[in-house]
Structure formats: structure tokens, C-alpha cells
Amino acid sequence: MKFKRMDTAENHSIIKGWLWLAVTSGCLVLLSWIIIHWDLDRAIAGRFYTPSDGWFLGNRQPWQWLYRYGTIPGIVLAFTSLIAWGVCLVKPRCRSLHRYFLVIVLSAVIGPGILVNGILKTYWGRPRPRQVVEFGGQWAYRHLTEPGTPGKGESFSCGHCSMGFLFCALVVFRRRRPWVAVAGGATGVILGGMLGAARMVQGAHFVSDVLWSFGIVLMVVIINYFFILQIPKTRKVRSAPMSPMKRWLTLGLLSISALAMTYAFLMHRPFYKEHQALLNIPSNLEIIALNSNAETEKLHIEYRDDRMPQILLVARGFGWTNAEHRLHGTIQYENRRINAALAIETHGYFAELSHELTVILPKRMKNRTRVELL
């Protein structure tokens, strides 16, 4: 009878896990259909873009701050959970909690780490909003269900907000520490939503990218909780004491994992740099020809008299702590024409790097000057 009750409990937890997966995936499919049917991706993105001002909220606060530092809380959560997992393994008092912390660690590695940033962003090939023709880019728009060329666009899915949604993994403590589950779930929804909003106003992601990042993280947590670690099944099972050899092996693996996570954090330092080249505008100017050795996501032209005429190159992304970005430019003035050659030079490792070009001209040159990107 005892074994029969354990089998029944195990089957119940598996059924519950499949039910949660079905509900989560069903909601994702339904919301995705709504987004595609009413073209909400482009409709919402268009709220944050104008042809004259571009993504006018992108460089304002708090969006710029969230872009640079918003992933740090999620990284700290994963790193802290890794340490807590190792401590709980060697400390009898909290050994029953080690699987809960392992859910968070595995969810961080599999969800934001492997699925979102490692596979989908790299191979799905969906152009970002600022890369599509409707919003000043050069590529055709693709729906969520239309994969493109791998590496040609990294819109699907949202890596930043997946690190915010990682806090939702704390709901696994709902039976052991209910207040932790409530605080973690609320923090995950709020932080992930704010990071998603920041990336949308910057033209980096569509609303469906944010939605699927949320769904991927939730499904990974469900799979880890119900199927891989099977916490409902083992909740009342007492762990056997660890042998000294196993304890040292665990501490060694913990140290290696902590170093690996620290290394990954240092390699993904937020990077932002602006390069400025002032222009001397002749009265009869007709053409400005730009030639760059780096692929540019966006060319934006502004006509304004409150700033000096210039070529502004913005580089942003993530890289190693000592990564450097330099610009060597030459500007040649010919009759009615300016030829600008922009040679971009990078040193060190960049995990992600994009460029945006902005040409600022006097208002009197509007409709008289053509800007070409060669």
C-alpha cells in the first residue's frame, strides 16, 4: 500500500506538470495568434517611432538605465542561488531546500542562457523593429512565425527581459516560503515587463518577443520543477548525509560553476559609445555619401539648427570588460558632394554589437540634400 500511494502521488504531480505546460503553451499560442491577426507587433512599435525623431524615447531614462543594468538583478539571483544550492548540500539544516535553488540555476542556464540567447536569438533570424523598412531600416518585416536567415536579426526572443522574468522561478517556494514565492513572482513580472518595455521603445524587440521570453522562462521552470528534479515527488523524502568525497566534489563543481558565471557576466558588460564627426556644409551641397566597413542597422537624417552639422555613429551592445571600439574617419569635400569614409575598428570580444548612423544637417538643406549609405 505504501508503494501504491507513492506511485499515485508521482502520477498526480506529473499530470499537474503537464496541465501547467498545456495552460502556458495554450496562452502563448492564443496571444500570438491575436498579435499576428491584428498586426499588433508593428502597431505597438509604431507608437514609439516617428520618421523625423526615430525611436525618440530610446536614449531617455529610465529606458537607457534598464538597457545597461537591468539584467544585473537576474544574474545576481542565479549566482546567489548557485551558492545557496551548494551550501544546502553540505548543511543538514537546509538540505531539503537544495532542489529548489537548483531549479533557479537550471532555469537561468537553460532558459535565458541556452534557449533565448544561445539558440533563438542566434538562429531564428527575425529582424529587430529598427531594422525593418517600416521603421527606417533596410530589411523586410517578419511575423513571429516566419524564421529568417540565421544571424540576420536577433529580435526573437528578448534576452534582457528573460533575465527579469527569471525571478518568477521563485514561485517554486510557494509551499516552503510563501512570501518568497509572492515577492519573486511579482518582481519577475514587473522587472521583466519593464525590461521588455525598454527594449520596445528602443526599437530592439516587438511585443511578441517579450511575450515568448516570458513563456519560455515559465515553461523551463515548470519542466525543471515537475519533470527533471521532480520536487513534488521528493518533497517529503529526507536526503541522506553526504560523504566527505561527495562534499568536496560538490564544492569543487560549485566553485567552477561560480567562476563560469562570473566569466559570462564579465563578457556581457553593457557597451555604449558615440562617435562624432563635424561637417562643414557648403551652400550648394547636394549629396552626402557614407561608406562604412560595418553593417549599419539604421540611417537616420535629422534637420535641425540647434546642433552643429555632423555625422553621429552610435555603437551599442555587450562585450568583455576591456573591449574597445574606435572610429577612423576621413571626410572629403568635392563640388556639391561630401564623401565620408568611416572605418570602424574593434578590440576585444563583443557578444553583441550594433551600429546606428545619424546625419544632422541644417533645416535649410531639407529637400535639397540626399544622403546615401554605400
C-alpha positions as a Markdown table, in Angstrom:
| # | Residue | x | y | z |
|---|---|---|---|---|
| 1 | Met | 0.0 | 0.0 | 0.0 |
| 2 | Lys | 2.8 | 2.4 | 0.7 |
| 3 | Phe | 4.4 | 2.0 | -2.7 |
| 4 | Lys | 1.0 | 2.3 | -4.3 |
| 5 | Arg | 0.4 | 5.7 | -2.6 |
| 6 | Met | 3.9 | 6.9 | -3.8 |
| 7 | Asp | 3.0 | 5.9 | -7.3 |
| 8 | Thr | -0.3 | 7.7 | -7.1 |
| 9 | Ala | 1.4 | 10.9 | -5.8 |
| 10 | Glu | 4.0 | 10.7 | -8.6 |
| 11 | Asn | 1.4 | 10.3 | -11.3 |
| 12 | His | -0.6 | 13.2 | -9.8 |
| 13 | Ser | 2.5 | 15.5 | -9.9 |
| 14 | Ile | 3.2 | 14.5 | -13.5 |
| 15 | Ile | -0.3 | 15.2 | -14.5 |
| 16 | Lys | -0.2 | 18.6 | -12.8 |
| 17 | Gly | 3.1 | 19.4 | -14.6 |
| 18 | Trp | 1.5 | 18.5 | -18.0 |
| 19 | Leu | -1.5 | 20.6 | -17.1 |
| 20 | Trp | 0.7 | 23.7 | -16.3 |
| 21 | Leu | 2.6 | 23.2 | -19.5 |
| 22 | Ala | -0.6 | 22.9 | -21.5 |
| 23 | Val | -2.1 | 26.1 | -20.0 |
| 24 | Thr | 1.1 | 28.1 | -20.5 |
| 25 | Ser | 1.7 | 27.0 | -24.1 |
| 26 | Gly | -2.0 | 27.4 | -24.9 |
| 27 | Cys | -1.9 | 31.0 | -23.7 |
| 28 | Leu | 1.2 | 31.7 | -25.7 |
| 29 | Val | -0.4 | 30.3 | -28.9 |
| 30 | Leu | -3.6 | 32.2 | -28.3 |
| 31 | Leu | -1.9 | 35.5 | -27.6 |
| 32 | Ser | 0.5 | 35.0 | -30.5 |
| 33 | Trp | -2.5 | 34.5 | -32.9 |
| 34 | Ile | -4.1 | 37.7 | -31.6 |
| 35 | Ile | -0.8 | 39.6 | -32.1 |
| 36 | Ile | -0.4 | 38.3 | -35.7 |
| 37 | His | -4.1 | 38.6 | -36.7 |
| 38 | Trp | -4.3 | 42.3 | -35.7 |
| 39 | Asp | -0.6 | 43.1 | -36.5 |
| 40 | Leu | 0.0 | 44.3 | -33.0 |
| 41 | Asp | 3.7 | 44.0 | -33.3 |
| 42 | Arg | 4.0 | 46.8 | -35.8 |
| 43 | Ala | 1.1 | 48.8 | -34.3 |
| 44 | Ile | 2.7 | 48.9 | -30.9 |
| 45 | Ala | 6.2 | 49.5 | -32.2 |
| 46 | Gly | 4.9 | 52.4 | -34.3 |
| 47 | Arg | 3.8 | 54.2 | -31.1 |
| 48 | Phe | 7.5 | 54.7 | -30.2 |
| 49 | Tyr | 8.8 | 55.7 | -33.6 |
| 50 | Thr | 8.5 | 58.7 | -35.9 |
| 51 | Pro | 10.3 | 59.3 | -39.2 |
| 52 | Ser | 11.6 | 62.7 | -38.0 |
| 53 | Asp | 12.7 | 61.7 | -34.5 |
| 54 | Gly | 13.3 | 57.9 | -34.8 |
| 55 | Trp | 12.9 | 56.0 | -31.6 |
| 56 | Phe | 12.5 | 59.2 | -29.6 |
| 57 | Leu | 12.4 | 57.5 | -26.1 |
| 58 | Gly | 15.3 | 55.1 | -26.6 |
| 59 | Asn | 18.0 | 57.3 | -25.1 |
| 60 | Arg | 15.9 | 58.7 | -22.3 |
| 61 | Gln | 15.7 | 57.4 | -18.7 |
| 62 | Pro | 14.8 | 55.0 | -17.2 |
| 63 | Trp | 15.0 | 53.1 | -20.5 |
| 64 | Gln | 18.7 | 53.6 | -21.1 |
| 65 | Trp | 19.4 | 52.7 | -17.5 |
| 66 | Leu | 17.4 | 49.5 | -17.8 |
| 67 | Tyr | 19.2 | 48.6 | -21.0 |
| 68 | Arg | 22.6 | 48.9 | -19.4 |
| 69 | Tyr | 22.0 | 47.5 | -15.9 |
| 70 | Gly | 18.6 | 45.8 | -16.0 |
| 71 | Thr | 20.0 | 42.2 | -16.4 |
| 72 | Ile | 22.2 | 42.5 | -13.3 |
| 73 | Pro | 19.5 | 41.5 | -10.7 |
| 74 | Gly | 18.8 | 38.3 | -12.7 |
| 75 | Ile | 22.5 | 37.5 | -12.8 |
| 76 | Val | 22.8 | 38.1 | -9.1 |
| 77 | Leu | 19.8 | 35.9 | -8.5 |
| 78 | Ala | 21.3 | 33.0 | -10.5 |
| 79 | Phe | 24.7 | 33.4 | -8.8 |
| 80 | Thr | 23.2 | 33.6 | -5.3 |
| 81 | Ser | 21.0 | 30.5 | -6.0 |
| 82 | Leu | 24.1 | 28.6 | -7.1 |
| 83 | Ile | 25.9 | 29.4 | -3.9 |
| 84 | Ala | 22.8 | 28.6 | -1.8 |
| 85 | Trp | 22.4 | 25.3 | -3.6 |
| 86 | Gly | 26.0 | 24.3 | -2.7 |
| 87 | Val | 25.5 | 25.4 | 0.9 |
| 88 | Cys | 22.3 | 23.5 | 1.3 |
| 89 | Leu | 24.0 | 20.3 | 0.0 |
| 90 | Val | 26.6 | 20.4 | 2.8 |
| 91 | Lys | 24.5 | 21.8 | 5.6 |
| 92 | Pro | 22.0 | 19.3 | 7.0 |
| 93 | Arg | 19.6 | 22.1 | 8.3 |
| 94 | Cys | 18.7 | 23.3 | 4.8 |
| 95 | Arg | 19.4 | 20.2 | 2.7 |
| 96 | Ser | 15.7 | 19.9 | 1.9 |
| 97 | Leu | 15.9 | 23.2 | 0.0 |
| 98 | His | 18.8 | 22.5 | -2.3 |
| 99 | Arg | 16.5 | 21.2 | -5.2 |
| 100 | Tyr | 14.5 | 24.5 | -5.1 |
| 101 | Phe | 17.7 | 26.6 | -5.6 |
| 102 | Leu | 18.8 | 24.2 | -8.3 |
| 103 | Val | 15.5 | 24.9 | -10.2 |
| 104 | Ile | 16.5 | 28.6 | -10.4 |
| 105 | Val | 20.1 | 27.8 | -11.5 |
| 106 | Leu | 18.9 | 25.3 | -14.2 |
| 107 | Ser | 16.2 | 27.7 | -15.3 |
| 108 | Ala | 18.7 | 30.5 | -15.7 |
| 109 | Val | 21.1 | 28.3 | -17.7 |
| 110 | Ile | 18.5 | 26.6 | -19.9 |
| 111 | Gly | 16.0 | 29.5 | -20.3 |
| 112 | Pro | 17.8 | 32.9 | -20.8 |
| 113 | Gly | 21.2 | 31.2 | -21.4 |
| 114 | Ile | 20.7 | 28.4 | -23.9 |
| 115 | Leu | 17.2 | 28.8 | -25.4 |
| 116 | Val | 16.7 | 32.5 | -25.6 |
| 117 | Asn | 20.2 | 33.9 | -26.1 |
| 118 | Gly | 22.1 | 30.9 | -27.4 |
| 119 | Ile | 19.6 | 29.4 | -29.9 |
| 120 | Leu | 16.6 | 31.6 | -30.7 |
| 121 | Lys | 18.3 | 35.0 | -30.9 |
| 122 | Thr | 21.1 | 33.5 | -33.0 |
| 123 | Tyr | 19.2 | 31.2 | -35.4 |
| 124 | Trp | 15.6 | 32.4 | -35.7 |
| 125 | Gly | 16.7 | 35.4 | -37.8 |
| 126 | Arg | 13.9 | 37.8 | -37.1 |
| 127 | Pro | 14.9 | 41.4 | -37.8 |
| 128 | Arg | 14.5 | 43.9 | -34.9 |
| 129 | Pro | 12.0 | 46.8 | -35.3 |
| 130 | Arg | 14.7 | 49.3 | -36.0 |
| 131 | Gln | 16.0 | 47.0 | -38.8 |
| 132 | Val | 12.8 | 46.8 | -40.8 |
| 133 | Val | 11.8 | 49.1 | -43.6 |
| 134 | Glu | 8.7 | 50.4 | -41.9 |
| 135 | Phe | 10.9 | 51.9 | -39.1 |
| 136 | Gly | 13.8 | 53.3 | -41.1 |
| 137 | Gly | 15.7 | 50.0 | -41.5 |
| 138 | Gln | 16.7 | 48.0 | -44.5 |
| 139 | Trp | 15.1 | 44.6 | -44.0 |
| 140 | Ala | 11.6 | 43.2 | -44.6 |
| 141 | Tyr | 9.4 | 42.7 | -41.6 |
| 142 | Arg | 8.8 | 39.1 | -40.5 |
| 143 | His | 6.0 | 37.8 | -38.3 |
| 144 | Leu | 6.7 | 35.8 | -35.2 |
| 145 | Thr | 6.1 | 32.5 | -37.1 |
| 146 | Glu | 8.4 | 33.4 | -40.0 |
| 147 | Pro | 12.0 | 32.5 | -39.3 |
| 148 | Gly | 14.6 | 34.3 | -41.3 |
| 149 | Thr | 18.2 | 33.9 | -42.1 |
| 150 | Pro | 20.2 | 32.9 | -39.0 |
| 151 | Gly | 22.2 | 35.9 | -37.8 |
| 152 | Lys | 20.2 | 38.4 | -39.8 |
| 153 | Gly | 18.3 | 40.0 | -37.0 |
| 154 | Glu | 18.2 | 39.0 | -33.3 |
| 155 | Ser | 14.7 | 40.1 | -32.3 |
| 156 | Phe | 13.2 | 36.8 | -31.3 |
| 157 | Ser | 13.3 | 36.4 | -28.4 |
| 158 | Cys | 14.1 | 39.1 | -25.8 |
| 159 | Gly | 17.2 | 38.3 | -23.8 |
| 160 | His | 17.0 | 41.3 | -21.5 |
| 161 | Cys | 13.5 | 40.7 | -20.3 |
| 162 | Ser | 14.2 | 36.9 | -19.9 |
| 163 | Met | 16.6 | 37.7 | -17.1 |
| 164 | Gly | 13.9 | 39.8 | -15.4 |
| 165 | Phe | 11.3 | 37.1 | -15.8 |
| 166 | Leu | 13.8 | 34.7 | -14.1 |
| 167 | Phe | 12.6 | 36.0 | -10.7 |
| 168 | Cys | 9.3 | 34.1 | -11.4 |
| 169 | Ala | 11.2 | 30.9 | -10.8 |
| 170 | Leu | 11.0 | 31.8 | -7.1 |
| 171 | Val | 7.3 | 30.6 | -7.1 |
| 172 | Val | 8.7 | 27.1 | -6.6 |
| 173 | Phe | 9.0 | 28.1 | -2.9 |
| 174 | Arg | 5.2 | 28.6 | -2.6 |
| 175 | Arg | 4.8 | 25.7 | -0.1 |
| 176 | Arg | 8.0 | 26.2 | 1.8 |
| 177 | Arg | 8.3 | 30.0 | 1.8 |
| 178 | Pro | 5.1 | 31.6 | 0.5 |
| 179 | Trp | 6.3 | 35.2 | 0.9 |
| 180 | Val | 9.3 | 34.4 | -1.2 |
| 181 | Ala | 7.1 | 33.0 | -4.0 |
| 182 | Val | 4.8 | 36.0 | -3.9 |
| 183 | Ala | 7.7 | 38.5 | -3.9 |
| 184 | Gly | 9.6 | 36.6 | -6.6 |
| 185 | Gly | 6.6 | 36.3 | -8.9 |
| 186 | Ala | 5.7 | 40.0 | -8.6 |
| 187 | Thr | 9.3 | 41.1 | -9.1 |
| 188 | Gly | 9.7 | 38.8 | -12.2 |
| 189 | Val | 6.5 | 40.2 | -13.8 |
| 190 | Ile | 7.4 | 43.8 | -13.0 |
| 191 | Leu | 11.1 | 43.7 | -13.8 |
| 192 | Gly | 10.7 | 41.6 | -16.9 |
| 193 | Gly | 7.9 | 43.8 | -18.2 |
| 194 | Met | 9.9 | 47.0 | -17.6 |
| 195 | Leu | 12.9 | 45.5 | -19.4 |
| 196 | Gly | 10.6 | 44.4 | -22.3 |
| 197 | Ala | 9.2 | 47.9 | -22.4 |
| 198 | Ala | 12.7 | 49.4 | -22.5 |
| 199 | Arg | 13.7 | 47.2 | -25.4 |
| 200 | Met | 10.5 | 48.0 | -27.3 |
| 201 | Val | 10.8 | 51.8 | -27.0 |
| 202 | Gln | 14.4 | 51.4 | -28.2 |
| 203 | Gly | 13.3 | 49.5 | -31.3 |
| 204 | Ala | 15.1 | 46.3 | -30.3 |
| 205 | His | 12.1 | 44.0 | -29.8 |
| 206 | Phe | 8.5 | 43.5 | -30.7 |
| 207 | Val | 5.8 | 42.8 | -28.0 |
| 208 | Ser | 5.7 | 39.1 | -29.2 |
| 209 | Asp | 9.4 | 38.8 | -28.5 |
| 210 | Val | 8.8 | 39.8 | -24.9 |
| 211 | Leu | 5.7 | 37.6 | -24.6 |
| 212 | Trp | 7.6 | 34.5 | -25.7 |
| 213 | Ser | 10.6 | 35.2 | -23.4 |
| 214 | Phe | 8.1 | 35.2 | -20.5 |
| 215 | Gly | 6.6 | 32.0 | -21.7 |
| 216 | Ile | 9.9 | 30.2 | -22.3 |
| 217 | Val | 11.1 | 31.0 | -18.8 |
| 218 | Leu | 7.8 | 29.8 | -17.3 |
| 219 | Met | 7.9 | 26.5 | -19.3 |
| 220 | Val | 11.5 | 25.9 | -18.4 |
| 221 | Val | 10.7 | 26.4 | -14.7 |
| 222 | Ile | 7.7 | 24.0 | -14.9 |
| 223 | Ile | 9.8 | 21.3 | -16.6 |
| 224 | Asn | 12.6 | 21.6 | -14.1 |
| 225 | Tyr | 10.2 | 21.6 | -11.1 |
| 226 | Phe | 7.8 | 18.8 | -12.2 |
| 227 | Phe | 9.9 | 16.6 | -14.5 |
| 228 | Ile | 13.6 | 17.0 | -14.2 |
| 229 | Leu | 14.0 | 17.5 | -10.4 |
| 230 | Gln | 10.5 | 16.2 | -9.6 |
| 231 | Ile | 10.2 | 18.3 | -6.4 |
| 232 | Pro | 6.6 | 17.4 | -5.6 |
| 233 | Lys | 7.6 | 13.7 | -5.6 |
| 234 | Thr | 10.6 | 14.2 | -3.4 |
| 235 | Arg | 9.3 | 16.9 | -1.1 |
| 236 | Lys | 8.9 | 14.6 | 1.9 |
| 237 | Val | 11.9 | 12.4 | 1.2 |
| 238 | Arg | 14.8 | 13.1 | 3.5 |
| 239 | Ser | 18.2 | 13.3 | 1.9 |
| 240 | Ala | 21.0 | 11.1 | 3.1 |
| 241 | Pro | 24.1 | 12.7 | 4.6 |
| 242 | Met | 26.9 | 13.4 | 2.1 |
| 243 | Ser | 30.2 | 11.6 | 2.2 |
| 244 | Pro | 33.4 | 13.8 | 2.6 |
| 245 | Met | 34.4 | 12.9 | -1.0 |
| 246 | Lys | 31.0 | 13.9 | -2.4 |
| 247 | Arg | 31.0 | 17.1 | -0.3 |
| 248 | Trp | 34.4 | 18.2 | -1.7 |
| 249 | Leu | 33.3 | 17.2 | -5.2 |
| 250 | Thr | 30.2 | 19.3 | -4.8 |
| 251 | Leu | 32.2 | 22.3 | -3.6 |
| 252 | Gly | 34.6 | 21.9 | -6.5 |
| 253 | Leu | 31.8 | 21.9 | -9.0 |
| 254 | Leu | 30.2 | 24.9 | -7.2 |
| 255 | Ser | 33.4 | 26.9 | -7.5 |
| 256 | Ile | 33.9 | 26.0 | -11.2 |
| 257 | Ser | 30.2 | 27.0 | -11.9 |
| 258 | Ala | 30.6 | 30.2 | -10.0 |
| 259 | Leu | 33.7 | 31.1 | -11.9 |
| 260 | Ala | 32.0 | 30.3 | -15.2 |
| 261 | Met | 29.0 | 32.5 | -14.3 |
| 262 | Thr | 31.4 | 35.3 | -13.3 |
| 263 | Tyr | 33.2 | 34.9 | -16.6 |
| 264 | Ala | 30.0 | 35.0 | -18.6 |
| 265 | Phe | 28.9 | 38.2 | -16.7 |
| 266 | Leu | 32.2 | 40.0 | -17.4 |
| 267 | Met | 31.9 | 39.0 | -21.1 |
| 268 | His | 28.5 | 40.6 | -21.4 |
| 269 | Arg | 29.2 | 44.1 | -19.9 |
| 270 | Pro | 26.8 | 46.6 | -21.4 |
| 271 | Phe | 28.7 | 48.7 | -24.0 |
| 272 | Tyr | 27.7 | 52.1 | -25.5 |
| 273 | Lys | 29.8 | 54.6 | -27.3 |
| 274 | Glu | 29.2 | 57.7 | -29.5 |
| 275 | His | 31.5 | 58.9 | -32.3 |
| 276 | Gln | 31.0 | 62.4 | -33.7 |
| 277 | Ala | 32.4 | 63.9 | -36.9 |
| 278 | Leu | 31.6 | 67.6 | -37.5 |
| 279 | Leu | 30.7 | 68.7 | -41.1 |
| 280 | Asn | 31.4 | 71.9 | -42.9 |
| 281 | Ile | 28.3 | 72.3 | -45.1 |
| 282 | Pro | 28.8 | 74.2 | -48.4 |
| 283 | Ser | 25.8 | 76.2 | -49.6 |
| 284 | Asn | 25.5 | 74.2 | -52.8 |
| 285 | Leu | 25.7 | 70.7 | -51.2 |
| 286 | Glu | 23.6 | 68.0 | -52.9 |
| 287 | Ile | 24.9 | 64.6 | -51.9 |
| 288 | Ile | 26.5 | 63.2 | -48.7 |
| 289 | Ala | 27.9 | 59.7 | -49.4 |
| 290 | Leu | 28.7 | 57.5 | -46.4 |
| 291 | Asn | 30.9 | 54.4 | -46.7 |
| 292 | Ser | 31.4 | 52.2 | -43.7 |
| 293 | Asn | 33.1 | 48.9 | -43.1 |
| 294 | Ala | 30.5 | 47.8 | -40.6 |
| 295 | Glu | 26.9 | 46.8 | -41.2 |
| 296 | Thr | 24.6 | 49.6 | -40.0 |
| 297 | Glu | 21.1 | 48.8 | -38.6 |
| 298 | Lys | 19.8 | 52.3 | -39.2 |
| 299 | Leu | 20.5 | 55.5 | -41.1 |
| 300 | His | 18.6 | 58.5 | -39.7 |
| 301 | Ile | 18.6 | 62.0 | -41.0 |
| 302 | Glu | 17.8 | 65.0 | -38.8 |
| 303 | Tyr | 17.3 | 68.6 | -39.9 |
| 304 | Arg | 17.8 | 70.9 | -37.0 |
| 305 | Asp | 19.6 | 74.2 | -36.3 |
| 306 | Asp | 20.2 | 73.8 | -32.6 |
| 307 | Arg | 23.2 | 71.4 | -33.2 |
| 308 | Met | 26.3 | 71.6 | -35.3 |
| 309 | Pro | 26.1 | 69.7 | -38.7 |
| 310 | Gln | 27.7 | 66.3 | -38.0 |
| 311 | Ile | 27.8 | 62.6 | -38.6 |
| 312 | Leu | 26.9 | 60.7 | -35.4 |
| 313 | Leu | 27.8 | 57.0 | -35.1 |
| 314 | Val | 26.3 | 55.1 | -32.1 |
| 315 | Ala | 27.7 | 51.7 | -31.1 |
| 316 | Arg | 25.9 | 49.6 | -28.5 |
| 317 | Gly | 26.0 | 46.0 | -27.4 |
| 318 | Phe | 27.7 | 43.7 | -24.9 |
| 319 | Gly | 31.3 | 42.7 | -24.6 |
| 320 | Trp | 34.3 | 41.9 | -22.5 |
| 321 | Thr | 35.3 | 44.4 | -19.9 |
| 322 | Asn | 38.3 | 45.6 | -21.9 |
| 323 | Ala | 36.5 | 45.7 | -25.3 |
| 324 | Glu | 37.2 | 48.8 | -27.3 |
| 325 | His | 35.5 | 50.5 | -30.2 |
| 326 | Arg | 37.3 | 53.1 | -32.4 |
| 327 | Leu | 36.4 | 55.1 | -35.4 |
| 328 | His | 38.8 | 56.3 | -38.0 |
| 329 | Gly | 37.0 | 58.7 | -40.4 |
| 330 | Thr | 38.1 | 60.7 | -43.5 |
| 331 | Ile | 35.9 | 63.4 | -45.0 |
| 332 | Gln | 36.5 | 64.7 | -48.5 |
| 333 | Tyr | 34.7 | 67.8 | -49.9 |
| 334 | Glu | 34.0 | 67.9 | -53.6 |
| 335 | Asn | 31.9 | 70.1 | -55.7 |
| 336 | Arg | 28.3 | 69.7 | -54.3 |
| 337 | Arg | 29.3 | 66.4 | -52.6 |
| 338 | Ile | 30.7 | 65.1 | -49.3 |
| 339 | Asn | 32.4 | 61.7 | -49.2 |
| 340 | Ala | 32.7 | 60.3 | -45.7 |
| 341 | Ala | 34.6 | 57.0 | -45.1 |
| 342 | Leu | 34.1 | 55.5 | -41.7 |
| 343 | Ala | 36.5 | 52.8 | -40.7 |
| 344 | Ile | 35.4 | 51.0 | -37.5 |
| 345 | Glu | 38.0 | 49.2 | -35.5 |
| 346 | Thr | 37.2 | 46.9 | -32.6 |
| 347 | His | 39.5 | 45.3 | -30.0 |
| 348 | Gly | 38.5 | 42.6 | -27.6 |
| 349 | Tyr | 35.4 | 40.4 | -27.6 |
| 350 | Phe | 31.8 | 41.6 | -28.3 |
| 351 | Ala | 28.9 | 39.3 | -27.7 |
| 352 | Glu | 26.6 | 41.7 | -29.5 |
| 353 | Leu | 27.4 | 44.9 | -31.3 |
| 354 | Ser | 25.1 | 47.1 | -33.5 |
| 355 | His | 25.7 | 50.5 | -35.2 |
| 356 | Glu | 23.4 | 53.4 | -35.9 |
| 357 | Leu | 24.3 | 56.3 | -38.1 |
| 358 | Thr | 22.6 | 59.8 | -37.8 |
| 359 | Val | 23.4 | 62.7 | -40.1 |
| 360 | Ile | 22.4 | 66.1 | -38.6 |
| 361 | Leu | 22.0 | 68.9 | -41.2 |
| 362 | Pro | 20.7 | 72.5 | -41.1 |
| 363 | Lys | 17.0 | 72.9 | -41.9 |
| 364 | Arg | 17.8 | 74.8 | -45.0 |
| 365 | Met | 19.2 | 71.7 | -46.6 |
| 366 | Lys | 16.0 | 69.7 | -46.3 |
| 367 | Asn | 14.7 | 68.6 | -49.7 |
| 368 | Arg | 18.0 | 69.8 | -51.3 |
| 369 | Thr | 20.4 | 67.2 | -50.0 |
| 370 | Arg | 20.5 | 63.5 | -50.5 |
| 371 | Val | 22.2 | 61.1 | -48.1 |
| 372 | Glu | 23.5 | 57.8 | -49.4 |
| 373 | Leu | 24.8 | 54.8 | -47.5 |
| 374 | Leu | 27.2 | 52.9 | -49.7 |
